């Protein structure tokens, strides 16, 4: 298991100026977090370019989801 892997939910459509295209409100995504930075992509693992963003920018649009909550929401 990748210890840097994260699951997150989009709470607000990112501004186009931030370069975060393809995210949809209330959808769940996967990415990575390390060294205070977040690597995100709307289609993680499908060859689409990911974007490395700061924690402040991440928190502006997204919310981290714990594994327990992710399991509850999918059931």
C-alpha positions as CSV (number, residue, x, y, z in Angstrom):
1,X,0.0,0.0,0.0
2,X,1.2,3.5,-0.8
3,X,1.6,5.3,2.5
4,X,1.3,8.7,0.7
5,X,-2.1,7.8,-1.0
6,X,-5.0,9.9,-0.1
7,X,-8.7,10.0,-0.9
8,X,-10.5,13.3,-1.2
9,X,-13.8,15.0,-2.2
10,X,-14.2,18.1,-4.3
11,X,-16.2,20.7,-2.4
12,X,-15.9,23.6,-4.9
13,X,-15.1,23.7,-8.6
14,X,-11.5,25.0,-8.9
15,X,-10.8,28.3,-10.6
16,X,-9.4,27.8,-14.1
17,X,-6.4,30.0,-13.2
18,X,-5.3,27.4,-10.7
19,X,-4.9,24.9,-13.5
20,X,-7.1,22.3,-11.9
21,X,-9.5,21.2,-14.6
22,X,-11.8,18.2,-14.6
23,X,-12.9,18.1,-11.0
24,X,-16.6,17.9,-10.2
25,X,-18.3,18.9,-6.9
26,X,-19.1,16.0,-4.5
27,X,-17.1,13.5,-6.6
28,X,-14.4,11.4,-4.8
29,X,-10.8,11.2,-6.1
30,X,-7.4,9.7,-5.2
31,X,-4.0,11.3,-5.1
32,X,-0.9,11.6,-3.0
33,X,0.3,13.8,-0.2
34,X,3.9,14.3,1.0
35,X,6.1,17.0,2.3
36,X,3.2,19.4,2.8
37,X,2.2,19.1,-0.9
38,X,-0.7,17.4,-2.6
39,X,-0.5,15.6,-6.0
40,X,-4.0,15.6,-7.5
41,X,-5.6,14.5,-10.8
42,X,-9.2,14.0,-11.8
43,X,-8.4,10.6,-13.3
44,X,-5.6,9.3,-11.1
45,X,-3.7,6.4,-12.7
46,X,-5.0,6.8,-16.2
47,X,-2.1,8.6,-17.7
48,X,-3.5,12.1,-17.2
49,X,-1.1,14.7,-15.9
50,X,-1.3,15.3,-12.2
51,X,-0.8,18.7,-10.5
52,X,1.3,19.3,-7.4
53,X,-0.4,22.0,-5.2
54,X,0.1,23.5,-1.8
55,X,-2.0,22.5,1.3
56,X,-3.7,25.9,1.3
57,X,-4.8,25.5,-2.4
58,X,-5.9,21.9,-1.7
59,X,-8.0,23.0,1.3
60,X,-9.7,25.7,-0.8
61,X,-11.3,23.2,-3.1
62,X,-11.0,19.7,-1.5
63,X,-11.6,17.8,1.7
64,X,-9.5,14.8,2.8
65,X,-11.6,11.6,3.3
66,X,-10.5,9.0,5.8
67,X,-10.6,5.3,4.7
68,X,-13.4,4.6,7.2
69,X,-15.6,7.3,5.7
70,X,-14.9,6.2,2.2
71,X,-16.0,2.6,3.0
72,X,-19.2,4.0,4.7
73,X,-20.0,6.2,1.7
74,X,-19.6,3.4,-0.8
75,X,-21.8,0.9,1.0
